[in-house]
Amino acid sequence: MNTPFPKTQFADDTSFVYSPELSVLARSQLSLSDENIFARFGSFPRAENVSYPIERIVEIAGRTCYLSFSNPSGRDTGEYIENLVRQGHESVLEHVSWTFLLSGVSRAFTHQLVRHRAGFSYSQLSQQYVDHRAIRFVVPAEIQSQPGLLASWKGTVLAQRGAYIELVESLNRLPSPLKSREKIRSMRSAARSVLPNCVEAVIAVTANARSWRHFLDVRGATEGDVEMRRVSALLLHLLKQDAPNMFSDFSQASLSDGWPIVQKIVR
Ligand SMILES: Cc1cc2nc3c(=O)[nH]c(=O)nc-3n(C[C@H](O)[C@H](O)[C@H](O)COP(=O)(O)OP(=O)(O)OC[C@H]3O[C@@H](n4cnc5c(N)ncnc54)[C@H](O)[C@@H]3O)c2cc1C
């Protein structure tokens, strides 16, 4: 018996995505349930009126090293964080993390992203468990403003999706010794071989602040990698909202191609 597959209808304008989509799924939360725990050290950090609770977490963790809760240097939280970064004491930044949900990015992009190991965790859309007959394709920035190129690119990509659909449906009609679930996995595994690098990926990614800083440092300013630059700029924007001092040595600018770049300022 054939494995049942719903027929899918496509509208061309919903098949393409032009911009990365990024949202914060989770972030570290300051939860100092008992501030008196520090009382025996003579002084302790109060949590009220904290502008950036995530930076406060890092400050408390850092001050634990020297029991400097009484703040002998008189630095506020922001200055304390900037000093940690300046001194390269970045292991303290590992105490806070963000989880982002990314879509509108290509599988080529996520293949580069998942090369980052230290401090990162990933959960990515499966090409085996998810039917890709209605998947979107990420239009490369370089092509978006070139009508002639864009039209032929779209034609090529849609033809590849057509080949994917034909393969899935033809393989589905063949007899198979595999049980339903494994048959579907096998059909999709074979059919995905004709999907292009620009097929949309969806990925949840968690990393600590130190790891995000490393990512932005090595990825944000690669001029020829516009998709990476665009995601880096979105990331930096969201990270700075929560922890401006932790990322104050990163800035965003635009290159002459009109797309953003993230640069690390060497101090
Ligand atoms: C411009 C550019 C071009 C690239 N081109 C290619 C390419 O052609 N082919 C290719 O395969 N990759 C390529 N890469 C990917 C690159 O080699 C890294 O795999 C990727 O950038 C992740 O960097 P990372 O290892 O520093 O990051 P992470 O894995 O996040 O590691 C962070 C840091 O932790 C330390 N670390 C992590 N794991 C180890 C370990 N096992 N041993 C010792 N120290 C460790 C290192 O100091 C490392 O810098 C490219 C990257 C860039 C930015």
The ligand as an SDF file (V2000), in Angstrom:
LIG
                    3D

 53 58  0  0  0  0  0  0  0  0999 V2000
   35.7080   33.4170    6.7820 C   0  0  0  0  0  0  0  0  0  0  0  0
   35.5790   31.9770    7.1640 C   0  0  0  0  0  0  0  0  0  0  0  0
   35.8440   31.0050    6.2470 C   0  0  0  0  0  0  0  0  0  0  0  0
   35.7250   29.6500    6.5910 C   0  0  0  0  0  0  0  0  0  0  0  0
   35.9920   28.6920    5.6600 N   0  0  0  0  0  0  0  0  0  0  0  0
   35.9010   27.3760    5.9990 C   0  0  0  0  0  0  0  0  0  0  0  0
   36.1940   26.3510    5.0390 C   0  0  0  0  0  0  0  0  0  0  0  0
   36.5210   26.6270    3.9020 O   0  0  0  0  0  0  0  0  0  0  0  0
   36.0660   25.0650    5.4280 N   0  0  0  0  0  0  0  0  0  0  0  0
   35.7170   24.7180    6.7080 C   0  0  0  0  0  0  0  0  0  0  0  0
   35.6490   23.5400    7.0110 O   0  0  0  0  0  0  0  0  0  0  0  0
   35.4200   25.6660    7.6240 N   0  0  0  0  0  0  0  0  0  0  0  0
   35.5010   26.9790    7.3020 C   0  0  0  0  0  0  0  0  0  0  0  0
   35.2050   27.9300    8.2300 N   0  0  0  0  0  0  0  0  0  0  0  0
   34.7250   27.5130    9.5540 C   0  0  0  0  0  0  0  0  0  0  0  0
   35.8240   27.6310   10.6160 C   0  0  0  0  0  0  0  0  0  0  0  0
   36.9300   26.8350   10.3030 O   0  0  0  0  0  0  0  0  0  0  0  0
   35.2720   27.2270   11.9910 C   0  0  0  0  0  0  0  0  0  0  0  0
   34.8840   25.8690   11.9570 O   0  0  0  0  0  0  0  0  0  0  0  0
   34.0980   28.0370   12.4090 C   0  0  0  0  0  0  0  0  0  0  0  0
   34.2780   29.3970   12.1250 O   0  0  0  0  0  0  0  0  0  0  0  0
   33.8990   27.8670   13.9120 C   0  0  0  0  0  0  0  0  0  0  0  0
   34.9200   28.5700   14.5540 O   0  0  0  0  0  0  0  0  0  0  0  0
   35.5560   28.1010   15.9170 P   0  0  0  0  0  0  0  0  0  0  0  0
   36.0910   26.7170   15.8150 O   0  0  0  0  0  0  0  0  0  0  0  0
   36.5100   29.1750   16.3470 O   0  0  0  0  0  0  0  0  0  0  0  0
   34.2560   28.1990   16.8520 O   0  0  0  0  0  0  0  0  0  0  0  0
   33.8060   27.2880   18.0680 P   0  0  0  0  0  0  0  0  0  0  0  0
   33.6080   25.8930   17.6500 O   0  0  0  0  0  0  0  0  0  0  0  0
   32.6150   27.9680   18.6470 O   0  0  0  0  0  0  0  0  0  0  0  0
   34.9830   27.3480   19.0680 O   0  0  0  0  0  0  0  0  0  0  0  0
   35.2980   28.5510   19.7870 C   0  0  0  0  0  0  0  0  0  0  0  0
   36.7400   28.4810   20.2350 C   0  0  0  0  0  0  0  0  0  0  0  0
   36.8550   27.4250   21.1710 O   0  0  0  0  0  0  0  0  0  0  0  0
   38.1000   26.7800   21.0000 C   0  0  0  0  0  0  0  0  0  0  0  0
   37.8540   25.3840   20.5980 N   0  0  0  0  0  0  0  0  0  0  0  0
   36.6580   24.8500   20.2110 C   0  0  0  0  0  0  0  0  0  0  0  0
   36.7990   23.5390   19.9560 N   0  0  0  0  0  0  0  0  0  0  0  0
   38.0880   23.2550   20.1710 C   0  0  0  0  0  0  0  0  0  0  0  0
   38.8430   22.0700   20.0520 C   0  0  0  0  0  0  0  0  0  0  0  0
   38.3150   20.9160   19.6490 N   0  0  0  0  0  0  0  0  0  0  0  0
   40.1480   22.1220   20.3440 N   0  0  0  0  0  0  0  0  0  0  0  0
   40.7350   23.2730   20.7470 C   0  0  0  0  0  0  0  0  0  0  0  0
   40.0750   24.4460   20.8630 N   0  0  0  0  0  0  0  0  0  0  0  0
   38.7810   24.4310   20.5820 C   0  0  0  0  0  0  0  0  0  0  0  0
   38.8530   27.5500   19.9200 C   0  0  0  0  0  0  0  0  0  0  0  0
   39.6260   28.5600   20.5350 O   0  0  0  0  0  0  0  0  0  0  0  0
   37.7400   28.1760   19.1310 C   0  0  0  0  0  0  0  0  0  0  0  0
   38.1160   29.3480   18.4110 O   0  0  0  0  0  0  0  0  0  0  0  0
   35.3230   29.2790    7.9160 C   0  0  0  0  0  0  0  0  0  0  0  0
   35.0360   30.2970    8.8340 C   0  0  0  0  0  0  0  0  0  0  0  0
   35.1620   31.6180    8.4880 C   0  0  0  0  0  0  0  0  0  0  0  0
   34.8300   32.6810    9.5280 C   0  0  0  0  0  0  0  0  0  0  0  0
  1  2  1  0
  2  3  1  0
  2 52  2  0
  3  4  2  0
  4  5  1  0
  4 50  1  0
  5  6  2  0
  6  7  1  0
  6 13  1  0
  7  8  2  0
  7  9  1  0
  9 10  1  0
 10 11  2  0
 10 12  1  0
 12 13  2  0
 13 14  1  0
 14 15  1  0
 14 50  1  0
 15 16  1  0
 16 17  1  0
 16 18  1  0
 18 19  1  0
 18 20  1  0
 20 21  1  0
 20 22  1  0
 22 23  1  0
 23 24  1  0
 24 25  2  0
 24 26  1  0
 24 27  1  0
 27 28  1  0
 28 29  2  0
 28 30  1  0
 28 31  1  0
 31 32  1  0
 32 33  1  0
 33 34  1  0
 33 48  1  0
 34 35  1  0
 35 36  1  0
 35 46  1  0
 36 37  1  0
 36 45  1  0
 37 38  2  0
 38 39  1  0
 39 40  1  0
 39 45  2  0
 40 41  1  0
 40 42  2  0
 42 43  1  0
 43 44  2  0
 44 45  1  0
 46 47  1  0
 46 48  1  0
 48 49  1  0
 50 51  2  0
 51 52  1  0
 52 53  1  0
M  END
$$$$
